[in-house]
């Protein structure tokens, strides 16, 4: 299984959207400062996760989250 996920920064309250095969391992990398784009916004918590059957679908969902349509969807569903 692959996952699309949303992390929430406990420092600034903003969200980070991503996809991975192991959400918990990825969260550890974000919180350890191993991810350049989130290093200054640590710590993070898992806010939302969706499971997908393959990497391609998880990545497509990540890209959807990052789009204006995805933002509207996440707001309407009260996910963010």
C-alpha positions in Angstrom: 0.0 0.0 0.0 1.0 3.6 -0.6 -0.4 6.6 1.2 -1.1 10.3 0.5 -0.9 12.3 3.7 -1.2 15.7 5.3 1.0 16.7 8.1 0.3 19.7 10.3 3.1 21.8 11.7 2.8 22.4 15.4 5.1 25.4 15.0 3.1 27.5 12.5 -0.1 25.5 12.0 0.4 25.1 8.3 0.0 21.9 6.3 2.4 19.8 4.3 1.1 17.4 1.6 3.0 14.3 0.6 2.9 10.6 -0.4 4.9 7.6 0.8 4.9 3.9 1.4 5.4 4.3 5.2 3.7 7.3 6.8 5.2 6.8 10.2 8.8 6.5 8.9 8.2 9.6 6.8 6.9 11.6 9.8 10.1 10.7 11.6 12.2 12.0 8.7 10.2 15.3 8.7 10.6 15.7 12.5 14.3 14.8 12.4 14.9 17.6 9.9 15.9 15.2 7.1 13.4 16.9 4.7 14.8 20.3 3.5 11.4 21.8 2.7 10.0 21.2 6.2 13.1 21.5 8.4 12.2 25.0 9.7 8.6 24.1 10.5 9.1 21.2 12.9 7.6 19.4 14.8 4.8 17.9 12.7 1.9 15.6 13.5 -0.1 13.4 11.1 -3.3 15.2 10.3 -4.9 13.0 7.5 -4.0 9.8 5.6 -5.5 8.1 2.6 -4.5 4.6 1.4 -3.9 3.7 -2.3 -3.1 0.5 -4.1 -0.1 1.9 -5.9 2.5 4.8 -5.8 1.0 6.5 -8.9 -2.4 6.9 -7.3 -0.9 8.2 -4.0 1.2 10.7 -5.9 -1.8 11.9 -8.0 -3.8 12.4 -4.8 -0.9 14.4 -3.3 -0.9 16.6 -6.4 -4.7 17.0 -6.1 -4.3 18.2 -2.5 -1.8 20.8 -3.7 -4.2 22.2 -6.4 -6.8 24.9 -5.9 -9.5 22.2 -6.5 -7.9 20.0 -3.9 -7.8 22.9 -1.4 -11.5 23.6 -1.9 -12.3 19.9 -1.5 -10.3 19.6 1.7 -12.0 22.7 3.1 -15.5 21.5 2.1 -14.8 18.1 3.8 -13.4 19.9 6.8 -10.2 18.0 6.6 -8.2 21.2 6.8 
